[in-house]
Amino acid sequence: MSSPNEDWYSHLVAQSRNDNIYTLIHSFLTPDLEFNHDLDFVVVRRSQLPAHLQKVPPAHISKKLLPAQYCFPGNDYILLHNYKLTEYLYAARWANVIEDFEDRNFIELRYDWTEEAQDCKNDPPAYHKGEAKKKLKAAPMPIQSQPPQSDDEAALIASYELLHKGTNKEKALQYAERGKIFLDAQQITVNENSAETLHQLARRMMGYNIVAMVYSWNDKIDKAAAVDALYIHHPPIWNYLDAQIQSYLEMLMVKKQTDYLHHLFADLSFRKQYLGHYEAFISLFVNDHYELTRMGEVVNIINRVNNSSSDYR
């Protein structure tokens, strides 16, 4: 009998409640998807789950990777048990593939509805007739994926882990400032492969994003702004750091840094790129009757901000 990872299609069908699973698979995933690990392979974000699924029973959570070992691109991910997927599949509106910071791939069930979801529905990736559309994805920082090369790099990793858990912000700040020394000393190799150069730069900027988030967590917004200025005003970096910048904007909302958020969103290109976060910011802090153009996305952002407030005070 093959493992679920080897025949994920049949496994999801077997776990599903009705034929909607075929739409979920064929509209948003590709048949050549393979998993590069033996862990369970379906994740959800707690902040996106509908109300009746918010209380995830312990039995529904994977035992193959403990929450303390997660390194997903967000602090509210849950790795589900491969044999407890039925209700989560039934409620899902769409799905996509994500990678964690150890380059392991997972299917993420989604309960919002975004432009990306609509694009996939209109042009399913499984049925592209020409070259498949490629979307820039964030290149992972070498966090938890290789032994640190120095004490300063180890400090950056330690800072990330505390940030990820939302614990001991003072210690995270100490580690972040040491980690910044490691980042400042990095040299970017410029060669004929411009994509590789941008890849190296994006990895470094992800480290700076961690530092900026820790500064913001500790209410040191001037220092956070000095660090994020290295990347946040540069559009070519946005697609590589999309998830990280979104998390940073949500941290700024948690910390009620309204003046600085006004400053960031004054850049109209940046506002357009992160329109959902802009509308969430306006709705939360400026005008709660603001007419939203991305209701589902904005509600999910606001829920994440509200749910994270107690962890990142």
C-alpha positions as CSV (number, residue, x, y, z in Angstrom):
1,M,0.0,0.0,0.0
2,S,1.5,3.3,-1.0
3,S,1.9,6.1,1.5
4,P,-0.4,9.2,1.3
5,N,2.5,11.3,0.2
6,E,3.2,9.0,-2.8
7,D,-0.5,9.1,-3.9
8,W,-1.7,12.3,-2.5
9,Y,-4.5,12.6,-5.1
10,S,-6.2,9.4,-4.1
11,H,-5.6,10.1,-0.4
12,L,-7.4,13.5,-0.6
13,V,-10.3,11.9,-2.5
14,A,-10.6,9.2,0.1
15,Q,-10.5,11.8,2.9
16,S,-13.1,14.0,1.3
17,R,-16.8,14.1,2.0
18,N,-18.1,14.8,-1.5
19,D,-17.1,15.4,-5.1
20,N,-16.1,19.0,-4.5
21,I,-12.6,17.6,-3.8
22,Y,-12.1,17.2,-7.6
23,T,-12.8,20.9,-8.1
24,L,-10.3,21.7,-5.3
25,I,-7.6,19.5,-6.8
26,H,-8.1,20.2,-10.5
27,S,-8.6,24.0,-10.2
28,F,-5.7,24.8,-7.9
29,L,-3.1,22.0,-7.8
30,T,-1.1,20.2,-10.4
31,P,-0.9,16.5,-11.0
32,D,2.9,16.4,-11.0
33,L,3.1,17.6,-7.4
34,E,5.5,15.6,-5.3
35,F,6.4,15.9,-1.7
36,N,10.0,16.0,-0.7
37,H,9.5,14.7,2.8
38,D,7.7,11.9,4.7
39,L,5.7,14.2,7.1
40,D,2.0,14.8,6.9
41,F,1.4,17.2,4.0
42,V,-1.7,19.4,4.6
43,V,-1.5,22.7,6.5
44,V,-4.0,25.4,7.5
45,R,-3.7,28.8,9.1
46,R,-5.6,29.0,12.3
47,S,-6.5,32.6,11.7
48,Q,-8.3,31.7,8.4
49,L,-10.3,28.7,9.7
50,P,-14.1,29.2,9.8
51,A,-15.6,29.5,13.3
52,H,-16.7,25.9,13.6
53,L,-13.1,24.7,12.9
54,Q,-11.2,27.2,15.1
55,K,-10.8,24.7,17.9
56,V,-8.5,22.2,16.3
57,P,-8.6,18.9,18.4
58,P,-5.1,17.6,19.3
59,A,-5.9,14.4,17.5
60,H,-6.2,16.4,14.2
61,I,-2.6,17.8,14.5
62,S,0.3,15.9,13.0
63,K,2.5,13.9,15.4
64,K,5.3,13.7,12.9
65,L,6.3,17.4,13.3
66,L,5.7,19.0,16.6
67,P,4.4,22.7,16.7
68,A,7.7,23.7,18.4
69,Q,9.5,22.5,15.3
70,Y,7.4,24.4,12.8
71,C,9.2,26.8,10.5
72,F,6.3,27.9,8.3
73,P,6.1,31.4,6.8
74,G,3.7,32.5,9.5
75,N,3.2,31.8,13.2
76,D,-0.4,30.5,13.0
77,Y,0.1,27.4,10.7
78,I,-1.0,24.0,11.8
79,L,0.2,20.8,10.2
80,L,-2.8,18.5,10.1
81,H,-2.8,14.7,10.5
82,N,-3.1,13.0,7.1
83,Y,-6.1,11.0,8.3
84,K,-8.1,13.8,9.9
85,L,-8.6,16.0,6.9
86,T,-12.3,15.5,6.0
87,E,-13.9,18.6,7.7
88,Y,-11.0,20.8,6.6
89,L,-11.3,19.7,3.0
90,Y,-15.0,20.1,3.0
91,A,-14.8,23.8,4.2
92,A,-11.8,24.8,2.0
93,R,-12.5,27.3,-0.8
94,W,-9.2,26.7,-2.6
95,A,-5.7,25.4,-2.1
96,N,-2.1,26.3,-2.9
97,V,1.4,24.9,-2.3
98,I,3.7,26.5,0.2
99,E,7.3,25.8,1.4
100,D,8.6,26.1,4.9
101,F,12.0,27.5,5.8
102,E,13.5,24.1,5.3
103,D,12.3,23.9,1.7
104,R,9.7,21.3,2.5
105,N,6.5,21.6,0.4
106,F,2.9,21.3,1.7
107,I,-0.6,21.8,0.5
108,E,-2.2,24.7,2.2
109,L,-6.0,24.7,2.4
110,R,-7.4,28.2,2.0
111,Y,-10.6,29.6,3.5
112,D,-10.3,33.2,2.1
113,W,-10.7,34.2,-1.5
114,T,-8.0,36.3,-3.2
115,E,-7.0,37.5,-6.6
116,E,-4.6,34.5,-6.9
117,A,-7.5,32.1,-6.2
118,Q,-9.6,33.8,-8.9
119,D,-6.7,33.6,-11.3
120,C,-6.3,29.9,-10.7
121,K,-10.0,29.3,-11.1
122,N,-10.0,31.1,-14.4
123,D,-6.8,29.4,-15.6
124,P,-6.2,26.2,-13.6
125,P,-2.5,25.5,-13.3
126,A,-3.1,21.8,-14.1
127,Y,-4.4,22.7,-17.6
128,H,-1.9,25.3,-18.9
129,K,-1.3,24.6,-22.5
130,G,1.9,26.5,-22.8
131,E,4.6,27.1,-20.2
132,A,3.2,27.2,-16.8
133,K,2.8,30.6,-15.2
134,K,5.6,31.1,-12.8
135,K,5.2,33.1,-9.6
136,L,8.1,34.5,-7.7
137,K,8.3,32.8,-4.3
138,A,10.2,33.9,-1.3
139,A,13.6,32.3,-1.1
140,P,14.0,31.0,2.4
141,M,16.6,32.4,4.8
142,P,19.1,29.8,6.0
143,I,17.1,29.6,9.3
144,Q,17.2,26.2,10.9
145,S,18.3,24.6,7.6
146,Q,22.1,24.5,8.1
147,P,24.5,24.9,11.0
148,P,25.2,28.6,11.7
149,Q,28.6,29.9,10.4
150,S,29.2,32.2,13.4
151,D,27.8,33.2,16.7
152,D,26.2,36.2,15.1
153,E,24.3,34.0,12.6
154,A,23.3,31.8,15.5
155,A,21.9,34.8,17.2
156,L,19.8,35.7,14.2
157,I,18.3,32.1,14.2
158,A,17.6,32.4,17.9
159,S,15.9,35.7,17.4
160,Y,13.7,34.2,14.6
161,E,12.7,31.3,16.9
162,L,11.6,33.6,19.7
163,L,9.8,35.8,17.2
164,H,8.1,32.8,15.8
165,K,6.9,31.7,19.2
166,G,6.1,35.2,20.4
167,T,8.1,34.8,23.6
168,N,10.7,36.9,25.4
169,K,10.9,39.9,23.2
170,E,13.8,41.4,25.2
171,K,16.0,38.4,24.6
172,A,14.8,38.4,20.9
173,L,16.0,42.0,20.7
174,Q,19.4,41.1,22.0
175,Y,19.7,38.3,19.5
176,A,18.4,40.4,16.6
177,E,21.0,43.1,17.2
178,R,23.7,40.5,17.1
179,G,22.1,38.9,14.0
180,K,22.2,42.3,12.3
181,I,26.0,42.2,12.6
182,F,25.9,39.0,10.6
183,L,23.7,40.5,7.9
184,D,25.6,43.7,7.7
185,A,28.8,41.7,7.0
186,Q,27.3,39.7,4.2
187,Q,28.6,40.3,0.7
188,I,26.4,39.9,-2.4
189,T,28.1,38.4,-5.4
190,V,27.2,40.2,-8.6
191,N,27.6,38.1,-11.7
192,E,26.0,37.6,-15.1
193,N,23.1,35.7,-13.5
194,S,21.0,38.6,-12.3
195,A,18.3,36.2,-11.0
196,E,20.9,34.6,-8.7
197,T,22.0,38.0,-7.5
198,L,18.4,38.9,-6.7
199,H,18.0,35.6,-4.9
200,Q,21.0,36.3,-2.7
201,L,19.7,39.8,-2.0
202,A,16.2,38.5,-1.1
203,R,17.7,36.0,1.4
204,R,19.6,38.8,3.1
205,M,16.6,41.1,3.1
206,M,14.5,38.3,4.8
207,G,17.0,38.4,7.6
208,Y,16.6,42.2,7.9
209,N,12.8,41.7,7.9
210,I,13.2,39.5,11.0
211,V,15.3,42.2,12.7
212,A,12.8,44.9,11.7
213,M,9.9,42.8,13.2
214,V,11.8,42.3,16.5
215,Y,12.5,46.1,16.7
216,S,8.8,46.8,16.1
217,W,7.9,44.1,18.7
218,N,10.0,46.0,21.2
219,D,8.5,49.4,20.2
220,K,11.7,50.6,18.6
221,I,10.1,51.9,15.5
222,D,12.9,54.2,14.5
223,K,15.3,51.3,14.4
224,A,12.7,49.2,12.6
225,A,12.3,51.9,10.0
226,A,16.0,52.2,9.4
227,V,16.3,48.5,8.8
228,D,13.2,48.0,6.6
229,A,14.3,51.0,4.4
230,L,16.8,48.5,3.0
231,Y,14.1,46.6,1.2
232,I,10.5,47.8,1.7
233,H,10.7,50.6,-0.8
234,H,12.1,48.4,-3.6
235,P,9.4,46.9,-5.8
236,P,11.6,44.1,-7.3
237,I,12.0,42.7,-3.8
238,W,8.3,42.6,-2.9
239,N,7.3,39.4,-4.6
240,Y,10.2,37.6,-3.0
241,L,9.4,38.9,0.5
242,D,5.6,39.0,0.1
243,A,4.8,36.8,3.1
244,Q,7.4,38.5,5.3
245,I,6.3,42.0,4.4
246,Q,2.7,41.0,5.2
247,S,3.7,39.7,8.6
248,Y,5.7,42.9,9.2
249,L,2.7,45.1,8.4
250,E,0.5,43.0,10.7
251,M,3.1,43.4,13.5
252,L,3.0,47.2,13.0
253,M,-0.8,47.1,13.3
254,V,-0.5,44.9,16.5
255,K,1.8,47.6,17.9
256,K,-0.5,50.4,16.8
257,Q,2.2,52.1,14.8
258,T,-0.3,54.2,12.9
259,D,2.0,57.1,12.0
260,Y,4.5,54.8,10.4
261,L,1.8,52.8,8.6
262,H,0.5,56.1,7.2
263,H,4.0,56.8,6.0
264,L,4.5,53.4,4.3
265,F,1.1,53.4,2.6
266,A,1.7,57.0,1.3
267,D,3.7,55.2,-1.4
268,L,0.9,54.4,-3.9
269,S,2.7,51.5,-5.5
270,F,3.2,49.9,-2.1
271,R,-0.4,50.6,-1.2
272,K,-1.6,48.8,-4.4
273,Q,0.7,45.8,-3.8
274,Y,-0.6,45.4,-0.2
275,L,-4.1,46.8,-0.7
276,G,-5.7,44.2,1.7
277,H,-3.4,45.3,4.5
278,Y,-4.0,49.0,3.7
279,E,-7.8,48.5,3.9
280,A,-7.4,46.5,7.1
281,F,-5.2,49.4,8.5
282,I,-7.8,52.0,7.6
283,S,-10.7,49.9,8.9
284,L,-8.9,49.3,12.2
285,F,-7.4,52.7,12.9
286,V,-9.0,55.4,10.7
287,N,-12.5,54.6,9.6
288,D,-14.4,51.5,10.6
289,H,-17.0,52.3,8.0
290,Y,-14.5,52.3,5.2
291,E,-15.8,50.5,2.1
292,L,-13.7,47.4,1.6
293,T,-13.0,46.1,-1.8
294,R,-11.4,42.8,-0.5
295,M,-13.8,41.8,2.3
296,G,-12.6,38.3,2.9
297,E,-8.9,39.1,2.7
298,V,-9.3,42.1,5.0
299,V,-11.3,40.2,7.6
300,N,-8.7,37.5,7.8
301,I,-5.9,40.2,8.2
302,I,-7.9,41.9,11.0
303,N,-8.5,38.5,12.7
304,R,-4.8,37.8,12.6
305,V,-3.9,41.2,14.1
306,N,-6.5,40.8,16.8
307,N,-5.5,37.2,17.6
308,S,-1.8,38.1,17.8
309,S,-2.2,41.2,20.0
310,S,-1.8,39.3,23.3
311,D,1.4,37.5,22.1
312,Y,3.2,40.6,20.8
313,R,2.3,43.3,23.3
